[in-house]
Amino acid sequence: MNFEIGIFSLGEVVPDPVTHTRPDNRQRLRDIIEQAEAAERAGLTVMGVGENHGTDVVAASPVVLLSAIAGRTHLMRLTTAVSVLTAGDPVRLYEQTAMLDNISGGRAEMIVGRGASQRVLRALGLEQEDHDAQFEEKLLQLLRVRETNPVTLVGPLPQQGVELDLQPRPLQPCLPIWLGTSGTPASVARAGALGLPLALLRTHGPFAEAVPVVAAYRSALESSGRDAGTPVSLNVPGFVARTPAQARELSHPYFAAGARSHGPVHPADPRWSREEYDRECAPAGTLVVGDVDEVVDKIVAQQRALGHERLLLRMDAGGVPHHLALESITLLGAEVVPRVRAVLG
């Protein structure tokens, strides 16, 4: 099978829990671009950048950062992970991603989701909105502009009845749009009913909890008459080192808070004790953390349980230092990926 393995970043800029220093914003952007370059050199096939807003992140516009990465890479797929559609404009997101597709030579994708922090929603004046209804309305409009051009924009979002010829068109015949979810039944059913690929974001907890989520998605595809082979992506925190002890010791201070949420670390975030963290790294946990042997075994076991076609690992959660992230990415691509592909075929 063609099992894809890549990485994604949420662009956190937070004080280092070990050194207590805070990275420079400009340097953090350069670090993420370098991590993408290292990932492609190591044979990884996907790079994702998530959207967030505020003083503790640098990825307010993932497409801008992915465009910079496009200029430094040649083969890997480039995806938002995720674009917060609830707080955005679906037409502009499509136009920007179509531009990225042209810049990158046909490598652009997007994962769209509802998620945004209450702080961000409040700042955008969306705190009191019906987020689910608003997300569905914007998602359907995004799909319309993908399928039809010129497109007549209807409904309360833009001016009613305005026709636009959206240019440039993507190089790909159908720009990939994945639906991102943490596993809520409504979003899983929506992805299946629309026939959209599912990007399942998990941060912690027993991995077995993901199995019925994907089963429900497959069932929704079937009951809606959609293609049963529509792909699933698993997006989880991960870290690889030379020994199991080293992997846990190096990553624990950062993942203890940062991997537990989809956004940056906050002082009030609950932190894993080392015992709790070790359980998350164990075979039954969600985190893909360990030495090469452990990570290979876990990736294979998770894939056999879910049957997913893509794995994206968040390897800089909680502000993992750049040099450690680079070492982990290199190990993942050079030593983990070939063995996983040999086992899965």
Steps between C-alpha positions, in 0.01 A plus 500: 500500500605862450523601868600866533695630799562868563513766769300805604556803721271745678772763508509546877726768643508426873756521781724194510407305818864395543697815417213749560601692186247604237580449130513794264197512266710539187728217601201279575373551145843411363508190722170370362623550142823315585303217657302464177824491300643237734181297473516492121871407503417215737229365270187625674217586262272755671549829687212661686466838673210576734320831543490686828500861612655702781832585662612139552487375140650600163266312264205738475501434124611144423480552123760780518742277691430205270576722201844571647545126556392435139799702382739283703354156423417311183294186563315502831130575531423830675186525712337728750450304823250642567345811348243636746211535259261624769704818532594538134369572153463184289539685170824668602633175647433324171664780299808498724535123489458503121789748485705267722419215264640699209806614693577147617437326168181324609584396856243697704229362726290630786358352817208708625346489845283683749761542769604833640563607856237704685751784519534508121127465440434784744750725322334423165151565636394139455475383860120489506454346156363155426840369396382168362237653273741772392773246426267285288381801301856609428613146420223458243596830342865392488396183317288702256788725401719194451248333270368793295665798333382767442305459820191688613542572868171473686392524861584743780881467481586713193267726306213290372501405133849629413679298232879468520754341271756377752856504364750348494342157496694224679734284295340190651167404341342479846671686782509261800284614792511290817268543796689527829343371819589381848237230455164660577215289354347792307823592321583137420151448355531826303831393344352165399181651360700748287758241396787710638824342622514494881791647697470364854687711754582323825712640779476243780305214651467130415552447129219244494256794526589594140386169355121554528543855368653378175248215482217756526659703220525195273138419579394857414684476168322177415154616603544818294610309190847656515830338406589254776867555421494869594816545708545561871791689657607457862660818642673449837802624697819303444871493584783259414837461676776240520375332818157470666623681811651783298181543297290542813747712697559744215138540395317485835560861618356631171229244424381499862284802424539584134397165354186482704319773308468605137641841581782666688590437862331715764588521873165348595539197270512174696843342475571131480701349780781279377292194590203629298730587212656154495148354471431723199824376339426133577358271225138568604545879509459749217842670493751368246805546723798268545809361335493378140378150591219629723383757247500248214298254709253768608445645154440153357265402783301822467472465124381142527238605756367799302592425140598864443700606195691796647677584825605853595714541812520824694864491605548849645209505746548722802806666350733201455839660419580526132807277510307222674214528251746475210666191648161338555381580148819353352463178699135475401573531130828312478434207733131476591331559163688233300422235762134598526459483122677164488254358753185656353602431141 
